[in-house]
Amino acid sequence: MHKNRIYFLSLAFFFILSCSEKQKTEEKVQESPVIIRIQPFKDIGAESVQKVAEGIRNVYPNVEVLDAMEFPENTYYKERNRYRADSIIKFLNAETKEGFVTIGLTSKDISATRGKIKDFGIMGLGFRPGKACVASKFRLNKENQDEQLYKIAIHELGHTQGLPHCPEKMCFMRNAEGKNPTNEETDFCKKCKAFLINKNWKFNSI
């Protein structure tokens, strides 16, 4: 009887230990940092792509820049001479494997449905959370387009990580509300930084 009790206690301990090790392994898998893929379309200049990539690498080192590609035909909205952001994201999402996030970069005008407006011109779009997003420099100021494009890109990438819009006016996650407030944005706020640090993003300070 005594031996049976020791046997069952040992078996229970082994089971608990196995479950604990399994949970630790799953946590390690879940915490693995994603790789951000930058997918430029052929209309955008290489210099703009490089500056956006450099900006992202300052806060998130796992970045790959892909070769430029043409827009898929089904993303073009002929009536307004625009490209549908939701269709672009759907395409990029299908091309993005688990463990990766893809951001498309373009200089073309992009749009999406907003409320009752079927085709509303936008600077970028990203789903929260998601595996793909897109940013355009078409509606940005000419004097510092690349800096603004980086801010749009980092904003949309923030959405893919699960960040909502932020009430802080100087935060990259501010809601544009149909305007272009990028020149007022200076950084992620402390709350948004703390959220991204839990997603393996790196900042000098919070």
BELRAWO-V508068 format. One record per residue. N is the residue number from 1. PSI is psi in degrees with one decimal (NA if undefined). Layout:
((N:PSI) (N:PSI))
//
This chain:
((1:-42.5) (2:-40.6) (3:-39.4) (4:-38.8) (5:-43.4) (6:-39.3) (7:-48.3) (8:-36.8) (9:-41.1) (10:-41.3) (11:-42.3) (12:-41.4) (13:-42.3) (14:-40.1) (15:-44.0) (16:-43.1) (17:-41.6) (18:-43.7) (19:-39.4) (20:-44.3) (21:-38.6) (22:-41.7) (23:-40.8) (24:-39.9) (25:-43.6) (26:-38.2) (27:-38.9) (28:-39.3) (29:-43.5) (30:-31.4) (31:-3.6) (32:128.3) (33:142.1) (34:163.8) (35:126.6) (36:122.7) (37:126.5) (38:118.6) (39:96.2) (40:144.6) (41:158.5) (42:-11.4) (43:-18.2) (44:142.8) (45:149.8) (46:-33.2) (47:-41.3) (48:-42.9) (49:-43.5) (50:-41.7) (51:-38.4) (52:-43.2) (53:-42.7) (54:-41.6) (55:-43.8) (56:-41.3) (57:-23.8) (58:-26.3) (59:-12.9) (60:102.7) (61:-19.9) (62:80.2) (63:135.0) (64:137.6) (65:120.7) (66:165.5) (67:144.7) (68:147.9) (69:163.6) (70:156.1) (71:139.2) (72:141.5) (73:-35.5) (74:-1.7) (75:-11.5) (76:130.1) (77:95.4) (78:-37.9) (79:-31.6) (80:4.7) (81:48.2) (82:173.0) (83:133.0) (84:118.4) (85:-38.2) (86:-36.8) (87:-36.3) (88:-46.1) (89:-40.2) (90:-42.7) (91:-49.1) (92:-37.5) (93:-41.4) (94:-26.2) (95:-2.9) (96:119.8) (97:165.7) (98:140.8) (99:-0.8) (100:155.3) (101:132.8) (102:132.8) (103:125.9) (104:139.3) (105:133.7) (106:161.2) (107:-0.5) (108:159.8) (109:131.9) (110:158.8) (111:166.5) (112:162.5) (113:130.6) (114:109.8) (115:-123.3) (116:-7.2) (117:115.3) (118:-38.8) (119:91.7) (120:123.4) (121:133.6) (122:168.1) (123:-26.5) (124:166.4) (125:136.1) (126:138.7) (127:150.6) (128:113.9) (129:175.6) (130:174.8) (131:-3.3) (132:153.3) (133:175.0) (134:146.3) (135:141.0) (136:145.0) (137:4.6) (138:-41.2) (139:13.2) (140:159.0) (141:141.8) (142:-31.4) (143:-26.7) (144:48.9) (145:-43.4) (146:-38.2) (147:-43.4) (148:-38.2) (149:-39.4) (150:-43.5) (151:-37.5) (152:-43.4) (153:-46.0) (154:-31.8) (155:-49.8) (156:-36.4) (157:-35.5) (158:-40.3) (159:-43.1) (160:-27.9) (161:-9.9) (162:1.5) (163:134.2) (164:-179.1) (165:150.5) (166:141.1) (167:-13.9) (168:124.3) (169:-23.8) (170:1.7) (171:144.3) (172:-22.8) (173:12.3) (174:144.7) (175:122.3) (176:-26.7) (177:42.0) (178:3.7) (179:-169.1) (180:89.3) (181:15.8) (182:-32.0) (183:-18.1) (184:-13.1) (185:134.3) (186:-25.1) (187:175.0) (188:142.9) (189:170.4) (190:-40.0) (191:-44.4) (192:-36.4) (193:-45.2) (194:-38.9) (195:-45.4) (196:-30.9) (197:-35.3) (198:-12.2) (199:18.6) (200:17.6) (201:152.2) (202:129.2) (203:149.4) (204:-34.8) (205:160.7) (206:NA))
//
